[in-house]
Amino acid sequence: MQFETDLLRSAVGDHPAMLSWIIFMAIFYALSLFFEFCDRFGLFREQKHFRGTASSPTFERMLPTVLVNQFLILLPSMLVVSSLGGFNYVSPAYKFSNTTNMLLTGSSQGSPEWYHIGPISLLCTLLFAAAIHEILFYVGHRYILHSRFGYITLNHRLHHSSPTNCAISAFYMTPIDFALEILVPYYGSLGITVYLGLCQPIVAIALLPIGTIGGVYEHSGYNFWPGVPGLDTVVHYAHHSKHNCSFADGFGAPSVLDPWFGTACGSPATLLRAALKLNASADVAEKLNDIAIENFTPQVATKTRDWFGFMAASRKRINTKKISPGIRLTQTH
């Protein structure tokens, strides 16, 4: 265990925020360039469900804005947070025991225990951080960025100018939009886990890179798992198209608040929650039927009903006849 601690400490050093940012950048551009390569050479054409138009911003057009957000906003803010202890938190229990040990023996007890974390503890901490992130993201995204003030004055419409057809558009937004949509949920979830003594360095380092995977993928236009709860990118495409649904639903997200408040669309998981009555009010289930089903292509709707056949029997509204044209989510190749 001491060897593992020393190895992790040598890897992290005194700059865990920088390490987290470097890992994040590596993942972000590896995935973005992979999907861009696929777009340009026609790979995985059957999985490219969502395409842009002639007016959609290109990779080259979005890149300068994305780099500004990453180098001039994200990195400096991470270094500031790290200097305040946001990435190197030592739990109160360790501080107390180490201080006691110093008083009694005159020596430190060594490496803090928060460098050792089991898989179950790691998973629970990440799930807790994801839940906090979803709350902050949903509130800011729905009530600020999608208000008239946020969409026009703060220019959230810049982000929506890309119909989730290019992976790099995940970070294509104005600086104030970037702060509200990316930084506040990220640092909020990090800060709360730190305050509660739950945030080991490995967790703090992993939060941003892990979240990046889903964000890049759901903006890429590819959908490798249509109809699969939590993996179907139709959810975020529907958000960019309709602007009034799925404010926090997305690839790998807990996806609890949108179904709870009746703003979910396009996800089989939301229909399952509706069938199980996990909603804030009785009318949400009907609202989910109207919003979600009309955003499915016939193929995805069929797969959805295959997944949750019991719902078709219990809810007469969920049937093939009720699928309206709505938004065509799968473009013609």
N, C-alpha and C positions, 0 to 999 in steps of 0.2 A: 504493500500500500504506500509506503514511503517513496518507493521508486516511481510509482504512478503519480504521486503528488509532485515530486520534483520534476518529472517529465512535463506535466501539465503547466507547472509554474514557469519552466524554461520556455515553453511554447507561448504562453500568455505574456510573460514578462510584465513590464509596467504599463503596457499599452493594450489592454484587452479591447478597447473601442476600435483601435486601428486594425487589430486582427479581425474583428467582426466586420468592419467595413471592407477590408480586402477580400474576405470570403464572400461577402455580399456582392461585390463588384464582379468577382470571378463567376459566380453563379448567374448573375443578371446578364452579363454579356455572352457567356457561353450559351445560355438558352435563347437569348434574343438573336444572336448570330446564327444559331442552328435553325430557328424558325424562318429567319430571313433567307437563309440558304435554301430551305425547303420551298419557300415562295418563288424564288428566282429560278430554280431548276425543276419545279413541278413535282417535287416529292410529296408523298402522302396526299395526293389530290382528293381522294375520297374522304379524307378526314378534314379537309379545309372547308368548313361549313360556312364561315362568315368572311365575306370579302368586302373590300372597300370600293369606293366609286372614284371617278376621275378627280373629284374635289377633296378626297381624303388625303391627309398629310402623309408624306412618304417617310421612310426610315431616315433619309438624309436630312429632311426638313425638321424632323423631331429631335434628332440627335443633339444639336447645340443646347436646346432647352433642357433636355434630360441631363446633360453633363453639368450644366449650371446647378441644377438641383442637387446632384450627387456630390460635386466637388465644393461648391460655395455655400451650400445650406446643410446638407446631411452630415458631411464629414466634420466641419467645425462644430456643429451642435453635438455630435457624438463625443468629440474630444472635451467639450465643456462639461457634458454630463459625466464623463469618466473622471474628470478632475474633481467633481463633487462627490465621487464615490459610487456612482451609479453602476459601475461594472466590477467593482472590487469590494462589495459589501461583506462585512464580517458580522455574523449574527450576534445579538446581545448575549446569548448563552456562551459563545466562545470568548467574547470580550470579558465577561465576568470570570470565567474559569481561568483565562490566561492572566488576568490581573491578580487573582488570588494566588495563582502559582508563582507569579513574580514576587509577591509579597512574602510568601512562605519559603521559597527556595532561591530567589534571586535570579531565576532564569525563565525564559519563555518556554511554553510547552510545545513549541514547534509550529508546523504548518496548521492552519485552521482547518477544521473538519469539513468546511463547505467545499473543499476541493474534492471530496469523496461524495459521490451521489449515485445511488442505485438506479436501475432502469425504471422501477415503479415510481420512485420519487421524482425522477426526471420527467416522466410522462405526466404525472399529476401537476407538476409545476407548469409545464408547457400548456396543459389544458386550462389551468387557472388563468394564466397570462392571456391565452386566446379568448377566454370569456370576457376578461376586462377589456381587451382590445376591441372585441365586437361591440360592446356597450358604447365605448367612446367613438368608435367609427360610425356606428349607426346614428347616434345623436348628431354628430357633426355633419355627416354626409346628408342625412335627410332634412334636418331642421335649419342648417346654415347654408351648406353648399347648394342645396336644391330649393332654397327660397329664392325669391326674385333678386334679393340683394346678393346672395352668394353666386347664383348662376350668371347674372349679368355684371354686377359691379365687381365681384371678386373673380369673375371670368372663369367659372367652373366649366362653362361651355367649351373652352379650349380643349379640355380633356375629352369631352364628349364629341369633339369634331372627328375623332377617330372611332369608327364603329367596331372596335375590338378586332381589327383585322391585322394589326402589326404589334408584335410582342413588346417592342420598346415603348409603346404608347402607355404602358403601365405607369411611367413616371413623366409623361408628357402633360405638364400642367404649370400654372403660374406659381411663383414662390409662396404666396399666401395660401393658395389652394394646397400646395405641397405640405405646408406646415399643418394645416387643419386636417388633411386627409391621411398623411403619412406620419408626421412627427408626433402630433398629439396622441393618437392611439398607441403608437410605439412606445413613447416615453411614459405615457400614463400607465400602461401595463407593466413596463419595466419598473417604474417608480413604486407602484403599489406592492409588487412582489418583493422589492428591496426593503420597503418599509416593514413588511411583515416578516422579514428574515427568511424568505423562501428562495431568493435569487442567487444561486451559486454562479460563479463566473462562467461556467460552461453554458448555463441557461441564458445569461445575458448576452453572451457571444452568439448563441444560436438563434435567438429570436428573429432578428432581421433577415438572415439568410434563409431561414425556413419559410418565413412569410413571403419572401421574394419569389419562390418557386411557383406558388399559386397565382400571384399577381401577374407574372410574366406569361404564364400559360393561358390564363383566362382572357388575356388581351391579344393572344396570338392569332385568333381566328380558327384554330384547330380544335377539334372535338373528338378525342380518341375513345371516350366512354359515354356516348349519348345514352340518356335514360338512366345512368347510374347515379344514385344519390351522392352528392358531395363532389362528384368528379365531372359532371356535365357542365360544359362552359356556356350552354344556352342561357343560363341564369344571368350572367353578366352581360351577354349580348342583349338580352331583353331589357336590362337596365339602361344600357346606352341608347337603345332604340326608343323606349317608352318614357324614360326619365322619371317614372313615378312608382317604380317597384324594385324589389330586391336591392335595398340600399346596403345591406351587409352580407347577404348570401353570396357565396362564391366557392371556388375550388378549395377544398380543405378547411373551410370556415365552419364554426359550430352551427351556423345557420339556424339560430333560435329566435332572434328578435323579429325578423321579417314575417315568419309564420305567426308569431305571437300577436303582432300588431296588424296583421292582414295586409302586408305590403309585399308578400312573396309572389314570385311569378316564375313559371317555367321549370320548376324543379320537382321531380317525383317525390323527393323527401317532404316537400310542403304538403303534398296531397296525402301522404301517409300520416303526417301530424294532424291534418284535418280530420281524417278518418278516425284517429284515436282521440279526437276531441281535445287536443293539447293547444287550445287557442284562448285568447282573452275574452272573446264574446261569441255568442251563438251565430251571429251573422258572418263571422270570418270564414267559416267553411264554405258558405255559398259564394263569398267573394273570391276565395281561392279558386273555386271551380271556374268562375267567369274569367279571371285573370290568367290562371296557369294554363288551362286547356287551350285557350285561343292562341297561346304562344308556342304550342307544340306543332311540329310538323306531323303529318299523319303517321309517319314511321315511328317517331319518338313517342307519340301518344299511344300507339299500339304496344310498344315496348313497355311503356309505363303501366298500362293495364295488365300486361302479362306479369309484371313484377308484383302488382298489388291488385290481383283479380278480385279479391273480396270487396274492394271499394266499389267496383263497377256494379256489384250486386246490391250493395247497400245504399248507393247513391245513384238515382236514376239520371241525374244531370250529367254524369260522367259517361258519355257514350259517343260513338263516332259522329253522330249527327250533329253534336253540339260543337264540333271543331269548326270555328269560323276562320276565314282567311287570315285576319289579324296581321301579324308581321311574319313574313316568310323568312324563317330562320336558316334554312339551308339554301344557299344560292345555287343557281344552275351552273353546272361546270361546262 
